[in-house]
Amino acid sequence: MSEAAAQQLEAFLQRVPYVRFLGMRAELAGDEMTAILPFAQPLVGNTNIPALHGGVIGAFLEMTALAQLSVTQGSSKVHKTIDVTIEYLRPGRAMTTYARAELRKVGRRIANVHVEAWQEARSQPIAALRGHFLLARD
C-alpha cells in the first residue's frame, strides 16, 4: 500500500477512542492490512478459562472492518456501521489476536465486508463478522 494508505490507517487508529481503549494496532504489508489485538487483562470476560470477552472480540472485528474501509476508501471521516453479524467459532484465549478484512462489495454508498479473527493459526478462526457499512463522504 502507498504512504497515503498508511497515513489513512494511522489517522483512523488515532481518531476512534475505542481502538485506543482496546490497544488495537494494524500493519500494512503490500495490499493486506492485518489488525492486531494484544492481550491485556482488562479484556478478559471469563476468568475461569481465561477467555476474551465476546464484546471485545466483536468490537475488534468491527474496528478491523472500519480500518480496512478507511484505508481503501480514503475518507477522513469514519464510516458508519449499518449492521453486523458475528459468528463466535472458538473461545478467544488470553493471547494476541489477529484479524483481516475482505471487502466483498463496495458500492457508491454501502460496503459489504467480511472479517475473520484468529490467534495461533489463520486456518482456525475464533470469530467472523459479516457486515454492511455506510460509506462516509468528505
For each residue, the residues with C-beta under 8 A, 3 or more apart:
1: 5 6 28 30 31 33 71
2: 5 6
3: 6 7
4: 7 8 74
5: 1 2 8 9 28 71 72
6: 1 2 3 9 10 28
7: 3 4 10 11
8: 4 5 11 12 70 71 74
9: 5 6 12 13 26 28 33 67 70 71
10: 6 7 13 14
11: 7 8 14 15 70 76
12: 8 9 15 16 19 66 67 70 71 78
13: 9 10 16 19 20 24 25 26 67
14: 10 11 20
15: 11 12 78
16: 12 13 19 20 63 66 78
17: 20 21
18: 21 22 59 63
19: 12 13 16 22 24 63 67
20: 13 14 16 17 23 24
21: 17 18
22: 18 19 37 43 56 59 60 63
23: 20 37 38 40
24: 13 19 20 35 36 37 60 63
25: 13 35 36 38
26: 9 13 33 34 35 36 64 67
27: 33 34 36
28: 1 5 6 9 32 33 71
29: 32 34
30: 1
31: 1
32: 28 29 100
33: 1 9 26 27 28 67 68 71 100 101
34: 26 27 29 98 99 100
35: 24 25 26 60 63 64 67 98 99 100 101
36: 24 25 26 27 96 97 98
37: 22 23 24 43 56 60 96 97 98 99 117
38: 23 25 96
39: 43 52 94 95 96 97
40: 23 43
41: 44
42:
43: 22 37 39 40 52 53 56
44: 41 47 50 51 52 53 94
45: 51 52 53 54 55 56
46: 49 50 51 53 91
47: 44 50
48:
49: 46 91 93 94
50: 44 46 47 93 94
51: 44 45 46 91 92 93 94
52: 39 43 44 45 56 57 91 92 93 94 97
53: 43 44 45 46 56 57
54: 45 57 58 88
55: 45 58 59
56: 22 37 43 45 52 53 59 60 92
57: 52 53 54 60 61 86 88 92 97 117 126 127
58: 54 55 61 62 84 86 127 129
59: 18 22 55 56 62 63
60: 22 24 35 37 56 57 63 64 97 99 117
61: 57 58 64 65 84 86 99 115 117 127 128 129
62: 58 59 65 66 81 84 115 129 131
63: 16 18 19 22 24 35 59 60 66 67
64: 26 35 60 61 67 68 99 100 101 115 117 129
65: 61 62 68 69 84 101 113 115 129 131 133
66: 12 16 62 63 69 70 78 79 81 133
67: 9 12 13 19 26 33 35 63 64 70 71 101
68: 33 64 65 71 72 101 103 113 115
69: 65 66 72 73 79 101 103 111 113 133 135
70: 8 9 11 12 66 67 73 74 75 78 79
71: 1 5 8 9 12 28 33 67 68
72: 5 68 69 103 106
73: 69 70 79 106 111 135 136
74: 4 8 70
75: 70 79 135 136 137 138
76: 11 138
77: 136 137 138
78: 12 15 16 66 70 136
79: 66 69 70 73 75 111 133 134 135 136
80: 133 134 136
81: 62 66 84 131 132 133 134
82: 110 131 132 133 134
83: 131 132
84: 58 61 62 65 81 129 130 131 132
85: 129 130 131
86: 57 58 61 127 128 129
87: 127 128 129
88: 54 57 126 127
89: 125 126 127 128
90: 124 125 126 127
91: 46 49 51 52 126
92: 51 52 56 57 97 117 119 126 127
93: 49 50 51 52 119
94: 39 44 49 50 51 52
95: 39 119 120
96: 36 37 38 39 119
97: 36 37 39 52 57 60 92 117 118 119 126
98: 34 35 36 37 117 118 119 122
99: 34 35 37 60 61 64 115 116 117 118
100: 32 33 34 35 64 115 116 122
101: 33 35 64 65 67 68 69 113 114 115
102: 113 114 115
103: 68 69 72 106 111 112 113
104: 112 113 114
105: 111 112
106: 72 73 103 111 112 135
107: 110 111 135
108: 135
109: 134 135
110: 82 107 132 133 134 135
111: 69 73 79 103 105 106 107 132 133 135
112: 103 104 105 106 130 131 132
113: 65 68 69 101 102 103 104 129 130 131 132 133
114: 101 102 104 128 129 130
115: 61 62 64 65 68 99 100 101 102 128 129 131
116: 99 100 122 125 127 128 129
117: 37 57 60 61 64 92 97 98 99 125 126 127 128
118: 97 98 99 121 122 123 124 125 126
119: 92 93 95 96 97 98 124 126
120: 95 124
121: 118 124
122: 98 100 116 118 125
123: 118
124: 90 118 119 120 121
125: 89 90 116 117 118 122 128
126: 57 88 89 90 91 92 97 117 118 119
127: 57 58 61 86 87 88 89 90 92 116 117
128: 61 86 87 89 114 115 116 117 125
129: 58 61 62 64 65 84 85 86 87 113 114 115 116
130: 84 85 112 113 114
131: 62 65 81 82 83 84 85 112 113 115
132: 81 82 83 84 110 111 112 113
133: 65 66 69 79 80 81 82 110 111 113
134: 79 80 81 82 109 110
135: 69 73 75 79 106 107 108 109 110 111
136: 73 75 77 78 79 80
137: 75 77
138: 75 76 77
